[in-house]
């Protein structure tokens, strides 16, 4: 009985054969039952009790019966009746903050606080703590509240991720998502108890999405693990931070669309393809023409499906909205003719200088035709009457002559092939016995 400050006193229960042993022992009153062997610390005596059911061979764990040392009060001069009566151990002792101060004729019971108590069997059973706690998850942080009961004074937390704490009510920040087993162990001088709880935290997002529509596309976020923010890159320079955005594409193409979804524990990115085939493109205006005298036939060859046309013939006449109109000029001369084409995606304008003449040679020149026009490389020059060609030139918009080969089966038809064709507008210059004929040629 190391640390015992009074001779132990025993009581025997003849009905059960149990032996009860009581004694006083100094403990640090500032820390319940912390270090009974540390005699240099400020200490007071409490009464402890234990029991044996095998004649003293083994004993129960000691239990503090008085618990007054914490109040800076001391128990001593212990006396115990050696028999158990009515199932109780009867004891008498003195309690005082300053023992040995009995004075004169004063009643020693009043002055020195003589105490009597009949201890029941349950008083000798140490009261073990019961661990419990609650938690509030605000990912990645979890606030733990200790709700343990029954005289605990030490606590140890294991958060299930390799970290621990000895705070009473800690807050812990998890660095990853998942399920963690958090455990609290509480203890007092008589033992310990552990309580565990599963803590579920969302993982970093696993981004995914689906889409419908063309060219107006609706995107639906299908990300797992509770994202809280979204960043979309639509692959055409457009972006959004909405969870489920819509986006309108202006050109037909395949776009690489990426979604980055984030939450407090990280982020994830998913990229996929969106094929746009129904976008309405702005038209590219162009036209061809042929003239007989003062009358010119215009043919629209614009690209990207224009929905409306506006012709300005450069002679002050009213604008014409036909796709391929005919127009008769009032006099010979040069006119700047402009075609403006439009659709839902935009508009474009093409202007050309048209030379109008009523000369006989011009009538003959108008009768000369080239086909197909537009062409890729090879075309036919056809004259309704025999014609002698002294020279053929094909000139690009930079004024440069391009190479070609030409064959003719008679003086009415010539087959011409451009040797290195490039898409664009060209002029075909024919030197005949009647003069020079200029024709517009389009290569696709």
C-alpha positions as CSV (number, residue, x, y, z in Angstrom):
1,X,0.0,0.0,0.0
2,X,2.5,2.6,-1.2
3,X,1.3,6.1,-0.4
4,X,-1.2,5.0,2.3
5,X,-1.2,7.4,5.2
6,X,-3.3,5.5,7.8
7,X,-3.4,1.8,8.7
8,X,-6.0,0.1,6.6
9,X,-9.2,-0.8,8.3
10,X,-11.3,-3.8,7.3
11,X,-14.9,-5.0,7.6
12,X,-16.2,-8.5,7.0
13,X,-19.6,-9.4,5.7
14,X,-20.5,-12.8,7.2
15,X,-23.5,-13.2,4.8
16,X,-21.3,-13.1,1.7
17,X,-17.7,-13.6,3.0
18,X,-16.6,-10.4,1.3
19,X,-13.9,-8.4,2.9
20,X,-14.0,-4.6,2.6
21,X,-10.7,-2.6,3.1
22,X,-10.7,1.2,3.7
23,X,-7.7,3.5,4.0
24,X,-6.7,7.1,3.5
25,X,-4.2,8.1,0.9
26,X,-2.7,11.4,-0.1
27,X,-3.5,12.6,-3.6
28,X,-2.8,15.9,-5.4
29,X,-6.0,17.8,-4.8
30,X,-5.4,19.8,-8.0
31,X,-5.6,16.8,-10.2
32,X,-7.9,13.9,-9.1
33,X,-5.9,10.8,-8.3
34,X,-3.1,12.0,-10.6
35,X,0.1,11.0,-8.8
36,X,-0.3,9.6,-5.3
37,X,3.5,9.0,-5.1
38,X,4.4,12.7,-5.7
39,X,4.6,13.8,-2.1
40,X,6.2,17.1,-3.1
41,X,2.9,18.3,-4.6
42,X,0.2,19.9,-2.5
43,X,-1.8,16.9,-1.3
44,X,-4.8,16.0,0.8
45,X,-6.1,12.7,2.0
46,X,-9.1,10.9,0.6
47,X,-10.6,7.7,1.8
48,X,-10.4,4.8,-0.6
49,X,-12.1,1.4,-0.5
50,X,-11.8,-1.9,-2.2
51,X,-13.0,-5.4,-1.6
52,X,-12.0,-9.1,-2.0
53,X,-14.2,-12.2,-2.4
54,X,-11.4,-14.7,-2.1
55,X,-10.1,-14.0,1.4
56,X,-7.7,-11.3,0.3
57,X,-5.9,-13.0,-2.6
58,X,-7.2,-10.6,-5.2
59,X,-8.8,-7.2,-4.8
60,X,-11.0,-4.9,-6.8
61,X,-9.8,-1.7,-8.2
62,X,-9.7,1.0,-5.4
63,X,-12.5,3.6,-5.5
64,X,-12.4,7.1,-3.9
65,X,-15.2,7.1,-1.4
66,X,-15.0,10.8,-0.3
67,X,-13.6,12.9,-3.1
68,X,-12.9,15.9,-0.9
69,X,-9.2,16.4,-1.6
70,X,-10.2,18.4,-4.7
71,X,-11.9,20.8,-2.3
72,X,-8.7,21.3,-0.3
73,X,-10.1,19.2,2.5
74,X,-8.5,16.3,4.2
75,X,-9.7,13.0,5.8
76,X,-7.8,11.2,8.6
77,X,-8.2,9.3,11.8
78,X,-10.3,6.6,10.0
79,X,-12.2,4.0,12.1
80,X,-14.2,1.2,10.6
81,X,-16.6,-1.3,12.3
82,X,-15.2,-4.7,11.6
83,X,-18.6,-6.1,10.8
84,X,-20.9,-5.3,7.9
85,X,-24.4,-4.6,9.1
86,X,-27.4,-4.3,6.9
87,X,-25.2,-4.7,3.9
88,X,-23.2,-1.5,4.7
89,X,-19.7,-0.7,5.9
90,X,-19.9,1.7,8.8
91,X,-17.0,4.2,9.1
92,X,-16.1,7.3,11.1
93,X,-13.4,9.8,10.5
94,X,-12.3,13.4,10.8
95,X,-12.3,15.9,8.0
96,X,-10.6,19.2,8.1
97,X,-8.6,21.6,6.0
98,X,-6.0,22.0,8.9
99,X,-5.8,18.8,11.0
100,X,-4.7,18.9,14.6
101,X,-6.3,22.2,15.5
102,X,-8.6,21.0,18.3
103,X,-8.9,23.8,20.8
104,X,-9.7,23.6,24.5
105,X,-13.3,23.1,25.7
106,X,-14.8,23.4,22.2
107,X,-16.7,20.4,21.1
108,X,-14.2,18.3,19.0
109,X,-17.0,17.0,16.8
110,X,-18.1,20.6,15.9
111,X,-14.5,21.9,15.6
112,X,-12.9,19.1,13.8
113,X,-15.8,17.9,11.6
114,X,-16.2,14.3,12.7
115,X,-17.9,12.4,9.9
116,X,-19.9,9.2,9.8
117,X,-21.1,7.3,6.8
118,X,-22.4,3.8,6.0
119,X,-21.0,2.9,2.7
120,X,-23.0,0.6,0.5
121,X,-21.7,-2.1,-1.8
122,X,-22.1,0.1,-4.9
123,X,-19.8,2.8,-3.3
124,X,-16.9,0.4,-3.7
125,X,-17.4,0.0,-7.5
126,X,-15.3,2.5,-9.4
127,X,-17.3,4.7,-11.7
128,X,-15.9,4.3,-15.2
129,X,-16.4,7.1,-17.7
130,X,-18.7,6.7,-20.7
131,X,-17.3,8.1,-23.9
132,X,-19.5,9.8,-26.5
133,X,-19.3,12.8,-28.9
134,X,-21.2,14.6,-31.7
135,X,-19.8,16.0,-34.9
136,X,-20.7,18.7,-37.4
137,X,-19.2,18.3,-40.9
138,X,-18.4,21.4,-42.9
139,X,-16.0,19.9,-45.4
140,X,-13.1,19.7,-45.1
141,X,-13.5,20.8,-41.4
142,X,-15.2,18.7,-38.8
143,X,-16.2,20.1,-35.3
144,X,-16.2,17.5,-32.6
145,X,-18.1,18.0,-29.3
146,X,-17.2,15.8,-26.3
147,X,-20.5,14.6,-24.6
148,X,-18.9,11.9,-22.4
149,X,-20.2,11.4,-18.9
150,X,-19.3,10.0,-15.5
151,X,-16.2,11.7,-14.1
152,X,-13.7,11.7,-16.9
153,X,-10.7,14.0,-16.8
154,X,-8.5,12.8,-19.7
155,X,-9.5,12.6,-23.4
156,X,-7.7,11.4,-26.5
157,X,-9.0,11.8,-30.0
158,X,-8.0,9.6,-33.0
159,X,-9.4,11.2,-36.2
160,X,-8.9,8.1,-38.4
161,X,-6.5,9.8,-40.8
162,X,-3.3,9.4,-38.8
163,X,-3.7,12.5,-36.7
164,X,-4.7,12.8,-33.0
165,X,-5.6,15.5,-30.4
166,X,-5.9,15.8,-26.6
167,X,-8.3,18.9,-26.8
168,X,-11.6,18.4,-25.2
169,X,-13.6,19.8,-28.1
170,X,-11.3,19.8,-31.2
171,X,-12.0,21.0,-34.7
172,X,-10.1,18.9,-37.3
173,X,-9.5,19.6,-41.0
174,X,-9.3,16.6,-43.2
175,X,-7.0,16.8,-46.3
176,X,-9.0,14.3,-48.4
177,X,-12.5,13.0,-48.8
178,X,-13.7,9.6,-47.9
179,X,-15.0,7.7,-44.8
180,X,-13.0,8.0,-41.6
181,X,-13.4,6.3,-38.2
182,X,-13.0,9.0,-35.5
183,X,-12.6,7.6,-31.9
184,X,-12.6,9.4,-28.5
185,X,-11.1,7.6,-25.5
186,X,-11.9,9.2,-22.1
187,X,-10.4,8.0,-18.8
188,X,-10.3,8.6,-15.1
189,X,-8.2,7.0,-12.4
190,X,-10.3,3.9,-12.6
191,X,-10.3,3.1,-16.3
192,X,-11.2,4.3,-19.7
193,X,-13.9,4.0,-22.4
194,X,-13.8,4.5,-26.1
195,X,-16.5,5.6,-28.5
196,X,-16.1,5.7,-32.3
197,X,-18.1,7.2,-35.1
198,X,-17.9,7.1,-38.9
199,X,-17.2,10.5,-40.4
200,X,-18.1,10.8,-44.1
201,X,-16.5,13.6,-46.2
202,X,-17.1,14.2,-49.9
203,X,-14.2,13.4,-52.1
204,X,-12.9,15.8,-54.7
205,X,-15.2,16.1,-57.7
206,X,-15.1,13.6,-60.6
207,X,-16.2,15.9,-63.5
208,X,-18.5,14.7,-66.2
209,X,-21.2,16.3,-68.5
210,X,-23.6,15.7,-71.3
211,X,-24.9,18.0,-74.0
212,X,-27.8,18.4,-76.5
213,X,-28.6,20.8,-79.3
214,X,-26.9,22.2,-82.5
215,X,-25.8,25.0,-82.8
216,X,-27.4,26.1,-79.5
217,X,-26.0,23.6,-77.0
218,X,-27.4,22.9,-73.5
219,X,-24.8,21.4,-71.2
220,X,-25.8,19.3,-68.1
221,X,-23.4,18.8,-65.2
222,X,-23.1,15.2,-64.2
223,X,-20.2,15.6,-61.8
224,X,-19.9,13.2,-58.8
225,X,-18.9,14.1,-55.2
226,X,-20.9,17.4,-54.7
227,X,-19.0,20.1,-56.6
228,X,-19.6,23.7,-55.4
229,X,-18.2,25.6,-58.4
230,X,-17.9,25.0,-62.1
231,X,-15.7,26.4,-64.9
232,X,-16.6,25.7,-68.5
233,X,-14.4,26.2,-71.6
234,X,-16.5,25.8,-74.8
235,X,-13.6,25.4,-77.1
236,X,-14.4,28.5,-79.2
237,X,-13.1,31.1,-76.8
238,X,-16.4,31.1,-74.8
239,X,-16.7,30.2,-71.1
240,X,-19.1,30.0,-68.2
241,X,-19.3,29.4,-64.4
242,X,-22.9,28.2,-64.4
243,X,-23.6,24.6,-63.4
244,X,-25.7,23.9,-66.5
245,X,-25.0,26.5,-69.1
246,X,-26.2,27.0,-72.7
247,X,-23.8,28.1,-75.5
248,X,-24.4,29.1,-79.1
249,X,-21.8,28.2,-81.7
250,X,-21.3,30.3,-84.8
251,X,-19.4,28.0,-87.0
252,X,-19.7,24.3,-88.0
253,X,-16.8,22.4,-86.5
254,X,-15.8,19.9,-83.7
255,X,-15.1,21.6,-80.4
256,X,-13.2,20.3,-77.4
257,X,-15.3,21.3,-74.4
258,X,-13.8,21.1,-70.9
259,X,-15.5,21.3,-67.5
260,X,-13.5,21.8,-64.3
261,X,-15.6,21.1,-61.1
262,X,-14.4,22.0,-57.7
263,X,-15.3,21.7,-54.0
264,X,-13.4,22.3,-50.7
265,X,-11.4,19.1,-51.2
266,X,-10.1,19.6,-54.7
267,X,-11.2,19.7,-58.3
268,X,-11.6,17.4,-61.4
269,X,-11.6,18.1,-65.1
270,X,-13.4,16.3,-68.0
271,X,-13.1,17.2,-71.7
272,X,-15.3,15.9,-74.5
273,X,-16.2,16.7,-78.1
274,X,-19.2,18.7,-79.4
275,X,-19.9,18.4,-83.1
276,X,-21.7,21.4,-84.7
277,X,-23.1,20.9,-88.1
278,X,-26.1,23.2,-88.2
279,X,-24.6,26.6,-87.6
280,X,-25.8,29.3,-89.9
281,X,-22.7,31.0,-91.5
282,X,-22.6,34.5,-92.8
283,X,-22.7,34.6,-96.6
284,X,-19.7,35.3,-98.8
285,X,-21.0,37.5,-101.7
286,X,-20.1,36.9,-105.3
287,X,-21.7,37.0,-108.7
288,X,-21.0,36.6,-112.4
289,X,-22.5,38.5,-115.3
290,X,-22.9,38.5,-119.1
291,X,-23.8,41.5,-121.3
292,X,-25.6,41.9,-124.6
293,X,-25.5,45.5,-125.5
294,X,-26.8,47.6,-122.7
295,X,-28.5,44.6,-120.9
296,X,-26.5,42.6,-118.4
297,X,-27.6,39.3,-116.8
298,X,-26.3,38.9,-113.3
299,X,-26.0,35.5,-111.6
300,X,-25.6,35.2,-107.8
301,X,-22.8,32.7,-106.9
302,X,-22.6,33.6,-103.2
303,X,-21.6,31.0,-100.6
304,X,-23.3,30.0,-97.3
305,X,-26.9,30.2,-98.4
306,X,-27.9,33.9,-98.3
307,X,-31.5,34.6,-97.5
308,X,-31.7,38.1,-99.1
309,X,-30.0,40.0,-101.8
310,X,-29.6,43.7,-102.6
311,X,-28.2,44.9,-106.0
312,X,-26.9,48.4,-106.5
313,X,-26.1,48.8,-110.3
314,X,-24.2,52.0,-109.8
315,X,-26.4,54.0,-112.2
316,X,-28.8,55.5,-109.6
317,X,-31.5,53.0,-110.3
318,X,-33.7,51.5,-107.6
319,X,-32.1,48.7,-105.6
320,X,-33.1,45.2,-106.7
321,X,-33.7,42.3,-104.3
322,X,-33.8,39.4,-106.8
323,X,-31.2,36.7,-106.5
324,X,-30.1,36.8,-110.1
325,X,-31.6,39.9,-111.9
326,X,-31.2,41.4,-115.4
327,X,-30.6,45.1,-115.7
328,X,-30.5,47.4,-118.8
329,X,-28.3,50.4,-118.4
330,X,-29.3,53.7,-120.0
331,X,-25.9,54.3,-121.7
332,X,-22.6,52.7,-122.3
333,X,-19.8,53.2,-119.8
334,X,-18.3,51.7,-116.7
335,X,-20.5,51.0,-113.7
336,X,-19.6,49.8,-110.2
337,X,-22.1,47.0,-109.5
338,X,-22.4,45.9,-105.8
339,X,-24.2,42.8,-104.5
340,X,-25.0,42.6,-100.7
341,X,-26.1,39.2,-99.4
342,X,-27.5,38.5,-96.0
343,X,-28.8,35.7,-93.7
344,X,-29.3,35.3,-89.9
345,X,-25.5,35.1,-89.3
346,X,-24.5,38.3,-91.1
347,X,-24.0,39.9,-94.4
348,X,-21.3,40.5,-97.1
349,X,-20.8,42.8,-100.1
350,X,-19.1,42.2,-103.4
351,X,-18.5,45.1,-105.9
352,X,-17.2,44.8,-109.5
353,X,-16.6,47.3,-112.3
354,X,-18.8,46.5,-115.3
355,X,-17.9,47.9,-118.8
356,X,-21.0,48.5,-121.0
357,X,-20.7,49.0,-124.8
358,X,-23.0,48.9,-127.8
359,X,-20.3,48.3,-130.4
360,X,-20.6,45.5,-132.8
361,X,-17.5,43.8,-131.4
362,X,-19.0,43.9,-128.0
363,X,-22.1,42.2,-129.2
364,X,-19.9,39.5,-130.7
365,X,-17.9,39.3,-127.4
366,X,-21.1,38.8,-125.5
367,X,-22.0,35.9,-127.7
368,X,-18.7,34.1,-126.7
369,X,-19.3,31.9,-123.7
370,X,-17.2,29.9,-121.2
371,X,-18.4,26.9,-119.3
372,X,-18.4,25.5,-116.7
373,X,-18.0,28.8,-114.8
374,X,-17.1,28.5,-111.9
375,X,-14.7,25.6,-112.6
376,X,-11.9,23.8,-110.9
377,X,-9.2,24.0,-113.7
378,X,-10.7,23.0,-117.2
379,X,-13.3,25.0,-119.1
380,X,-14.6,25.4,-122.7
381,X,-14.6,28.6,-124.7
382,X,-17.5,28.5,-127.2
383,X,-18.2,30.9,-130.1
384,X,-21.4,30.6,-132.0
385,X,-19.6,31.7,-135.2
386,X,-16.1,30.6,-136.3
387,X,-13.4,32.7,-134.6
388,X,-9.6,33.0,-135.1
389,X,-7.7,33.4,-131.8
390,X,-4.3,35.1,-132.1
391,X,-3.6,35.0,-128.3
392,X,-5.1,33.7,-125.1
393,X,-4.2,35.1,-121.6
394,X,-5.5,34.2,-118.2
395,X,-4.9,36.9,-115.7
396,X,-5.3,36.8,-111.9
397,X,-6.4,39.7,-109.6
398,X,-2.7,40.7,-109.2
399,X,-2.4,41.3,-112.9
400,X,-0.2,38.2,-113.3
401,X,-0.6,35.7,-116.2
402,X,-1.1,32.1,-115.2
403,X,0.0,29.1,-117.3
404,X,-2.4,26.9,-119.2
405,X,-2.8,24.4,-122.0
406,X,-5.3,24.9,-124.9
407,X,-6.6,22.6,-127.6
408,X,-9.3,23.2,-130.2
409,X,-11.2,20.8,-132.5
410,X,-12.6,23.6,-134.7
411,X,-12.8,27.4,-134.7
412,X,-15.9,27.3,-132.5
413,X,-14.6,25.5,-129.4
414,X,-11.4,25.6,-127.3
415,X,-10.6,23.5,-124.2
416,X,-8.4,25.3,-121.8
417,X,-6.8,23.8,-118.7
418,X,-5.0,25.9,-116.0
419,X,-1.9,24.0,-115.0
420,X,-1.6,25.2,-111.4
421,X,-5.2,26.2,-110.5
422,X,-5.8,28.2,-107.3
423,X,-9.3,29.3,-106.2
424,X,-10.1,32.9,-107.0
425,X,-11.3,35.4,-109.7
426,X,-9.6,35.6,-113.1
427,X,-9.9,37.4,-116.4
428,X,-9.8,35.5,-119.7
429,X,-8.3,37.7,-122.4
430,X,-8.9,36.5,-126.0
431,X,-7.2,38.3,-129.0
432,X,-9.5,37.8,-132.0
433,X,-9.6,39.2,-135.5
434,X,-12.5,41.3,-134.3
435,X,-10.6,42.7,-131.3
436,X,-10.0,41.8,-127.6
437,X,-12.7,39.9,-125.7
438,X,-12.5,39.9,-121.8
439,X,-14.4,37.3,-119.8
440,X,-14.6,36.8,-116.0
441,X,-13.5,33.3,-114.8
442,X,-14.0,31.9,-111.3
443,X,-11.9,28.9,-110.0
444,X,-13.2,27.0,-107.0
